Amino acid sequence: MAAAAPISPATGDFAERESQLYMRTFIRIPVALARGEGVRVWDVAGNEYLDFFGGIAVNVLGHCHPAVVNAVTEQVQTLIHTTCLYYTSPQLELGQLLIENSCLDRVFYVNSGAEAAETAIKLARKWGKHHHNGAYRIITAENSFHGRTLGSLAATGQPHYHHDFAPLPAGFSYVPYNDLDALQAAVTDETVAIMLEPVMGEAGVYPATAEYLQGARQLCDDHGILLILDEIQSGMGRSGRLWAYETYGVEPDIMTLAKGLAGGMPIGACLAKDSAAAFEPGDHGSTFGGHLVSCAAGVATLRTIIEEDLPANVRQVGAVLGERLAALAAETGAIQEIRQSGLLIGIELHEPVAGGVLTHCLEHGLLVNKTSDTTIRLAPPLTINEEHVDQAVAILGTAIKAATAD
Ligand SMILES: Cc1ncc(COP(=O)(O)O)c(C=O)c1O
């Protein structure tokens, strides 16, 4: 077999080469990134970008944070993999940090958000079988996003993602988000849990109202069922508190985490209160779950967030970013609504020009994301300062004006 030609940054042939190699699942943004440091990344040609998307809300400490780099380096030089069949210290340390700093009592590690959702679904079903008369149905929100494996996809309330993959696991009901009456009406004797994102991220950043999330908690208490909160995007300080549930004064029975949990290394986790932790030996498992390198990175990430009080930075810089965006809305007249939870922001445009805005931002050195033709999403590292905000908003303003004039 002939050796594959090395990919040459100089020839810039990434798009053509990958079109022959990969399954066509991604529409790539036309830039090949090579290096990152803090809030900035550089492409293969050396162009610099301010990263206000953070690898889909993952890079909570920015790129290559020294605490994460050191933890990963030390761990790969010590022990990389053992499986969960042995005791290891990074898993325990991360578990201790998670439990001491949340309202939950127990943790199960996986490798991604979808797997964390699968774990939560299985856990709720097991609990329902043994503690709630065999109830198994889970109510989720329309337009929610919980992942792309079959179970997490079934929980995801977006039929357009379902169509080609039917039949999906049964037992899910979908209700409009932020509509307490609809939630109440959907609960039956077969319901075991309500599963919600405190802030719907992939849908375009829609925070739950306090009334809704508190009402959901009350509903669960009234019916003796479980509240599962998906904090995969909203957790790890992004909301301005370590967990978004704290901003609502509501405690979940089960919480799913992934994304920023290990500062860029792959990991996921499902946490539960003792009362909901119904798994027994053999019920669930994962060869790579709780990977030592990811857990070491998780310890470094969580410690840094807590010790440097990054949620406080999120509240302070997030408020400035919100003000600057409101001023931009007034100046351009192009923005219909700004939805915000800390450093997770959805900018709703009047016109369907989000793609154009993204392209113009890229040309001017800013990475942002779009969740629809009218919605720009920002999820920068939690470490940004006002200078980064000023630079980003200036580029965003230029890009919005250019895209609406195109
Ligand atoms: C709220 C939420 N849940 C679950 C997931 C799925 O996570 P992953 O892509 O790691 O499987 C995502 C990913 O965007 C998410 O935002």
The ligand as a MOL file (V3000), in Angstrom:
LIG
                    3D

  0  0  0     0  0            999 V3000
M  V30 BEGIN CTAB
M  V30 COUNTS 16 16 0 0 0
M  V30 BEGIN ATOM
M  V30 1 C -26.7300 20.4030 26.4930 0
M  V30 2 C -25.9760 19.3390 25.7380 0
M  V30 3 N -26.1700 18.0590 26.0450 0
M  V30 4 C -25.5080 17.0750 25.4000 0
M  V30 5 C -24.6110 17.3600 24.3790 0
M  V30 6 C -23.8870 16.2440 23.6890 0
M  V30 7 O -22.5270 16.2770 24.0040 0
M  V30 8 P -21.4430 15.5160 23.1090 0
M  V30 9 O -21.3450 16.2490 21.8140 0
M  V30 10 O -20.1860 15.5690 23.9290 0
M  V30 11 O -21.9270 14.1180 22.9400 0
M  V30 12 C -24.3920 18.6910 24.0130 0
M  V30 13 C -23.4860 19.0170 22.9110 0
M  V30 14 O -23.5300 20.0590 22.3170 0
M  V30 15 C -25.0860 19.7140 24.7140 0
M  V30 16 O -24.9120 20.9970 24.4140 0
M  V30 END ATOM
M  V30 BEGIN BOND
M  V30 1 1 1 2
M  V30 2 1 2 3
M  V30 3 2 2 15
M  V30 4 2 3 4
M  V30 5 1 4 5
M  V30 6 1 5 6
M  V30 7 2 5 12
M  V30 8 1 6 7
M  V30 9 1 7 8
M  V30 10 2 8 9
M  V30 11 1 8 10
M  V30 12 1 8 11
M  V30 13 1 12 13
M  V30 14 1 12 15
M  V30 15 2 13 14
M  V30 16 1 15 16
M  V30 END BOND
M  V30 END CTAB
M  END
